[in-house]
Amino acid sequence: MPEPRTTTARPGRRPLPSLRSFRPFRSFHPFRSFRSFSPLLRLLVLTQLAFNIGFFAVLPFLAGHLGTAIGMAGWLVGLVLGLRTFSQQGLFVVGGALADRYGVRPVVLAGCVLRIAGFAWLGYARATWAVVGAVLLVGFAAALFSPAVESEVARQAVCREEAGEGPRTHVLALFTVAGQAGAFLGPFLGALLLAVDFRTVCLAGAGVFGLVLAGHTWLLPQRIPGRVRAGGRGGLRRLVRNRGFLALCCAYGAYLLAYNQLYQLLPVEVERAAGSQAPLAWLFALSSLLVVTAQLPVTRWAGDRLDLRPSMAAGLLLISAGSAVVAAARPAGWTGTAGLLPVAGYVVLLTLGQMLVAPAARAWVPDLAEDGRLGLYTGALSSVSGLVVLAGSAATGSLLDTDLPPAVPWLVLAALPMAAVALLPRREGRPAR
């Protein structure tokens, strides 16, 4: 009589998720998880919250200040905002490399000092050269402290995972929620202070970073146990030869390109459907609310059942589906409430995809990074994917100026995340040292 067949899960593979098992709030205890973090990790998560409160208290009101109070032309306002983005995202790789070489503490403290000086300068700047100098300083400050903080959070998350304290994506999801909460609270602070004037807003932002500087001077350790300092040269040369990491950057860039359409294609579609861009505020609020309330449950569910590669693939496919919804509805030419339903579906699917892609991508970097250069790789993820967004945004924007059917730009946006799934490298599973 033949023996009964048994099935054994292959090593390193997780069972496919079941809809019946989708009960993310069953073990959802974010505050308990936060309390279980080490003091350093709690400090870094709260740092992200404070960073974004101070930053977003100022940024949403910058364009209006430059155009009305200073009287800059529209193209010059766009140039100033573009320079700020370049000095931040484009130089993340520099900040990450410095964190590897000199440690987290000096780089974070230097970034806080520069952000305080930049905001204070911006509050008093009136000449074009002064405004440009101030925004470059503000951007470069973030290029210093953000990669340092993000790389150390990722390293701490890996250490917790190796100690059996839960998947690394849980930590990175809570880090994302803290940043989103700061981005949500910051504009309220800025709006209250804008009743006085823009200078007061800038000085308040500088004050927030002053508190961060004081707290980190006191609490951030001089030397973090287990962190390896980078030695020697050739790190950047080896990075550009790391095909798996560059593939991850391109896939992450496809996600960021889709996310950037919240500010590029979405306003155009909303204005066509509603006759104005007023509904945009509600759509942005919907996206923020989804991240704050659902990021941790979704990450907990995905992290318990999916590896990093399938989690990113599922997120990219959701993002693709969001663009496909708008593309499918666009030929009908619906307006009013019916015309806004497809873009609302796009925002929901994009945000759900973001919840899967962003934590998984950042959790994947330590497996692909060279020993002692996690900061460099964390910064390069933002810099390289930022270049993808820069090129892709120009291309998608040019589609709006053609006589092609209106669904074509959305079809292109649906195709790119699907193509990015094929770019995802195989997870090597090598822990960061």
C-alpha positions in Angstrom: 0.0 0.0 0.0 1.6 3.3 -1.0 2.4 5.7 1.7 0.4 8.9 1.8 2.0 11.8 0.0 3.1 14.8 2.1 3.8 18.3 1.0 6.7 20.2 2.4 7.1 23.9 1.9 10.3 24.7 0.0 12.9 26.6 2.1 12.6 30.3 1.9 9.1 30.2 0.4 6.0 31.4 2.1 2.4 30.1 1.5 0.3 32.2 -0.8 -2.1 34.6 1.1 -5.7 33.7 1.4 -8.5 36.2 1.5 -9.9 34.4 4.4 -6.7 35.2 6.3 -7.0 38.9 5.6 -7.6 40.1 9.1 -5.0 42.8 9.4 -6.4 44.4 12.5 -6.5 41.2 14.5 -2.9 41.7 15.8 -2.6 45.4 15.0 -0.9 47.1 17.9 1.2 50.0 16.5 1.9 51.6 19.9 2.9 48.3 21.4 5.3 47.7 18.5 6.7 51.2 18.9 7.3 50.6 22.6 9.2 47.4 21.8 11.7 49.4 19.7 15.1 50.2 21.1 15.5 53.8 22.3 17.6 54.7 19.3 14.9 53.3 16.9 12.1 55.2 18.7 14.2 58.4 18.4 14.7 57.9 14.6 11.0 57.3 14.0 10.0 60.4 16.0 12.8 62.2 14.0 10.9 61.5 10.8 7.7 62.8 12.3 9.4 66.0 13.4 11.3 66.5 10.1 8.2 66.4 8.1 6.2 68.7 10.4 8.9 71.3 10.1 9.4 70.8 6.4 5.7 70.7 5.4 4.9 73.7 7.6 6.8 75.8 5.0 6.9 74.0 1.6 3.2 74.1 0.7 3.2 77.9 1.0 6.5 78.6 -0.8 5.2 78.9 -4.3 2.5 81.3 -3.3 5.0 83.4 -1.4 7.5 83.6 -4.3 4.7 84.5 -6.8 2.8 87.0 -4.8 5.0 88.5 -2.1 8.2 88.6 -4.1 6.6 88.8 -7.5 8.6 86.1 -9.3 7.4 85.0 -12.8 5.8 81.6 -13.0 8.8 80.0 -14.8 11.2 81.3 -12.2 9.0 79.9 -9.4 9.1 76.5 -11.1 12.9 76.8 -11.5 13.4 77.6 -7.8 11.2 74.6 -6.8 13.0 72.4 -9.2 16.4 73.4 -7.8 15.2 72.6 -4.3 14.1 69.1 -5.4 17.4 68.5 -7.2 19.5 69.7 -4.3 17.6 67.2 -2.1 16.8 64.1 -4.0 19.7 64.4 -6.4 22.3 64.6 -3.6 20.9 61.9 -1.4 23.7 59.7 -2.6 26.2 62.2 -1.2 24.5 62.3 2.2 24.4 58.5 2.4 28.1 58.2 1.5 29.0 60.8 4.2 26.9 58.8 6.8 28.8 55.7 5.9 32.2 57.5 6.2 31.6 59.6 9.3 28.6 58.0 11.1 25.0 59.0 11.6 25.4 61.6 14.4 27.6 64.2 12.7 25.7 64.1 9.4 22.3 64.4 11.0 23.4 67.3 13.2 25.0 69.1 10.3 21.8 68.6 8.3 19.8 70.1 11.1 22.1 73.2 11.4 21.9 73.8 7.6 18.0 73.4 7.6 17.7 75.9 10.4 20.0 78.4 8.6 18.2 77.7 5.3 14.7 78.4 6.7 15.8 81.5 8.6 17.5 82.8 5.4 14.4 82.0 3.3 12.2 84.0 5.7 14.2 87.1 5.1 15.2 86.6 1.5 13.8 89.0 -1.1 16.3 89.0 -4.0 16.3 86.1 -6.4 19.9 85.1 -5.6 19.0 85.0 -1.9 15.9 82.8 -2.5 17.9 80.4 -4.7 20.7 80.2 -2.1 18.2 79.5 0.7 16.2 76.8 -1.1 19.5 75.1 -2.1 20.6 75.1 1.5 17.2 73.7 2.6 17.4 70.9 0.0 21.0 70.0 0.7 20.2 69.8 4.5 17.6 67.0 3.7 20.2 65.3 1.5 22.4 65.0 4.6 20.1 63.9 7.3 17.4 61.8 5.5 19.7 59.1 4.0 21.5 58.9 7.4 18.3 58.4 9.3 16.7 56.1 6.7 19.8 53.8 6.4 20.1 53.4 10.2 16.4 52.6 10.5 16.8 50.0 7.8 19.8 48.5 9.5 18.0 48.4 12.9 15.0 46.8 11.2 17.3 44.0 9.8 18.8 43.5 13.3 15.3 43.1 14.8 14.4 40.6 12.1 17.5 38.5 12.7 16.7 38.6 16.4 13.3 37.1 15.7 11.4 40.3 16.7 9.3 40.5 13.5 9.8 41.3 9.8 11.8 44.4 8.9 8.9 45.8 6.9 6.9 46.4 10.1 9.5 48.9 11.3 9.8 50.6 7.9 6.0 50.8 7.6 5.8 52.6 11.0 8.6 54.9 9.8 6.5 55.7 6.7 3.4 56.4 8.8 5.4 58.8 11.0 6.5 60.7 8.0 3.0 60.8 6.5 1.6 62.0 9.8 4.2 64.8 9.8 3.3 65.7 6.2 -0.3 65.9 7.3 0.2 68.0 10.4 2.8 70.4 9.0 0.5 72.3 6.6 -1.9 72.9 9.5 0.9 74.5 11.6 2.0 76.6 8.5 -1.6 77.7 7.8 -2.1 78.9 11.3 1.2 80.9 11.3 0.6 82.2 7.8 -2.0 84.5 9.3 1.0 86.5 10.6 3.3 86.3 7.6 5.5 83.9 5.7 8.6 84.9 7.7 6.9 83.6 10.8 6.2 80.3 9.1 9.9 79.9 8.1 11.1 80.8 11.6 8.7 78.3 13.1 10.0 75.6 10.7 13.5 76.6 11.8 12.4 76.3 15.5 11.1 72.7 14.9 14.5 71.8 13.6 16.2 73.6 16.4 14.3 71.3 18.8 15.4 68.3 16.7 19.0 69.5 16.8 18.9 69.9 20.6 17.2 66.5 21.1 19.7 64.7 18.9 22.7 66.4 20.4 21.6 65.0 23.7 20.2 61.6 22.7 21.9 60.4 19.5 24.9 58.2 20.5 28.4 59.1 19.3 28.8 55.5 18.1 26.0 53.1 17.2 26.8 49.5 18.2 27.1 47.2 15.2 27.3 49.9 12.6 30.3 49.4 10.3 32.1 52.4 8.9 33.0 52.4 5.2 36.6 52.1 4.4 38.6 52.6 1.3 37.3 53.8 -2.1 35.5 52.2 -5.0 32.1 52.0 -3.3 30.3 54.1 -6.0 32.1 52.1 -8.8 30.8 48.8 -7.3 27.4 50.3 -6.9 27.0 51.1 -10.6 28.0 47.5 -11.3 25.4 46.1 -9.0 22.8 45.0 -11.5 20.3 43.8 -8.9 20.4 47.1 -7.0 20.1 49.2 -10.2 17.1 47.0 -11.3 15.5 47.7 -7.9 16.1 51.4 -8.4 14.4 51.3 -11.8 11.4 49.4 -10.4 11.2 51.9 -7.5 11.5 54.7 -10.0 8.5 53.3 -11.9 6.5 53.6 -8.7 7.6 57.1 -8.1 6.8 58.1 -11.6 3.3 56.9 -11.1 3.1 58.7 -7.8 4.3 61.9 -9.4 1.2 61.9 -11.6 -0.7 63.1 -8.5 0.9 66.4 -9.4 1.1 66.1 -13.2 -1.7 64.1 -15.0 -4.2 63.9 -12.1 -4.8 67.7 -11.9 -5.5 67.8 -15.6 -8.0 65.0 -15.5 -9.7 66.4 -12.4 -10.1 69.8 -14.0 -11.5 68.2 -17.1 -14.1 66.2 -15.1 -15.0 68.8 -12.5 -14.3 72.1 -14.2 -11.8 73.1 -11.5 -9.1 71.6 -9.4 -11.0 72.0 -6.2 -11.6 68.2 -5.7 -7.8 67.6 -5.7 -7.6 68.6 -2.0 -10.1 65.8 -1.2 -8.2 63.3 -3.2 -4.9 64.2 -1.5 -6.7 63.9 1.9 -8.0 60.5 0.9 -4.5 59.3 0.0 -3.0 60.6 3.3 -5.9 59.1 5.4 -5.4 55.7 3.7 -1.7 55.7 4.5 -2.1 56.8 8.1 -4.9 54.3 8.9 -4.0 51.3 6.7 -0.3 51.3 6.1 0.6 49.3 9.2 -2.2 46.7 8.8 -1.4 46.2 5.1 2.3 45.8 5.8 1.6 43.4 8.7 -0.5 41.2 6.5 1.9 41.3 3.5 5.0 40.9 5.7 3.6 37.8 7.3 2.7 36.2 4.0 4.8 37.6 1.2 8.5 37.9 0.6 9.9 41.3 -0.6 9.8 40.5 -4.3 6.1 39.4 -4.5 5.1 42.3 -2.2 6.7 44.8 -4.6 5.3 43.0 -7.6 1.8 43.1 -6.1 2.1 46.8 -5.3 3.3 47.6 -8.8 0.4 45.7 -10.3 -2.1 47.6 -8.1 -0.5 50.9 -9.3 -0.8 49.7 -12.9 -4.5 48.8 -12.3 -5.1 52.3 -11.0 -3.9 53.9 -14.3 -5.8 51.3 -16.3 -9.0 52.3 -14.6 -8.7 55.9 -15.8 -7.6 54.8 -19.2 -10.6 52.6 -19.6 -13.0 55.3 -18.5 -11.4 58.2 -20.4 -13.0 57.4 -23.8 -16.5 57.8 -22.3 -15.7 61.4 -21.5 -17.7 61.4 -18.2 -17.9 64.6 -16.2 -19.1 65.6 -12.8 -19.3 62.9 -10.1 -19.1 60.1 -12.6 -16.0 61.6 -14.1 -14.3 61.8 -10.7 -15.0 58.2 -9.7 -12.2 56.8 -12.0 -9.6 59.2 -10.6 -10.7 58.3 -7.1 -10.2 54.7 -7.9 -6.8 55.6 -9.3 -5.8 57.3 -6.0 -7.0 54.4 -3.9 -5.2 51.8 -6.0 -2.1 53.9 -6.2 -2.0 54.4 -2.5 -2.6 50.7 -1.8 0.3 49.9 -4.2 2.5 52.5 -2.4 1.8 50.7 0.9 3.3 47.5 -0.5 6.1 48.9 -2.6 7.7 51.6 -0.4 8.4 49.5 2.7 9.5 46.5 0.7 11.9 48.5 -1.5 13.6 50.0 1.5 13.7 46.7 3.3 15.3 45.1 0.3 18.2 47.6 0.1 20.2 46.0 3.0 20.2 42.7 1.1 21.8 44.3 -2.0 24.1 46.8 -0.3 27.8 46.3 0.2 29.0 45.9 3.8 29.4 49.2 5.5 27.8 51.2 2.6 24.1 51.0 3.5 23.9 54.8 3.6 25.4 55.1 0.1 22.9 52.6 -1.3 19.9 54.1 0.6 20.8 57.5 -0.8 21.3 56.1 -4.3 17.9 54.5 -4.3 16.4 58.0 -4.0 18.8 59.6 -6.4 18.7 57.0 -9.2 14.9 56.6 -9.0 14.7 60.4 -9.0 16.5 60.5 -12.3 14.0 57.9 -13.6 11.1 60.2 -12.5 12.8 63.3 -14.1 13.1 61.6 -17.5 9.7 59.9 -17.2 7.8 63.0 -16.2 9.2 64.9 -19.2 8.1 62.1 -21.5 4.6 61.7 -20.0 4.2 65.5 -20.0 5.0 65.6 -23.7 2.2 63.1 -24.4 -0.3 65.7 -23.2 0.9 68.1 -26.0 0.2 65.5 -28.8 -3.0 64.7 -30.7 -3.0 61.1 -29.4 -6.2 59.8 -27.8 -6.6 61.0 -24.2 -6.4 57.5 -22.8 -2.8 57.0 -24.2 -0.9 58.7 -21.4 -2.8 56.6 -18.8 -2.2 53.4 -20.8 1.6 54.2 -20.9 1.5 54.7 -17.1 -0.3 51.4 -16.7 2.3 49.6 -18.8 5.4 51.0 -17.0 4.7 49.4 -13.5 3.9 46.1 -15.2 7.2 46.2 -17.1 9.0 47.1 -13.8 7.8 43.8 -12.3 10.0 41.9 -14.8 13.0 44.1 -13.6 12.7 43.1 -10.0 15.8 41.1 -9.0 15.8 37.8 -7.2 16.1 38.3 -3.5 19.5 37.2 -2.4 18.6 37.1 1.3 22.1 38.3 2.4 21.8 40.2 5.7 23.5 43.5 6.1 26.6 43.4 8.3 
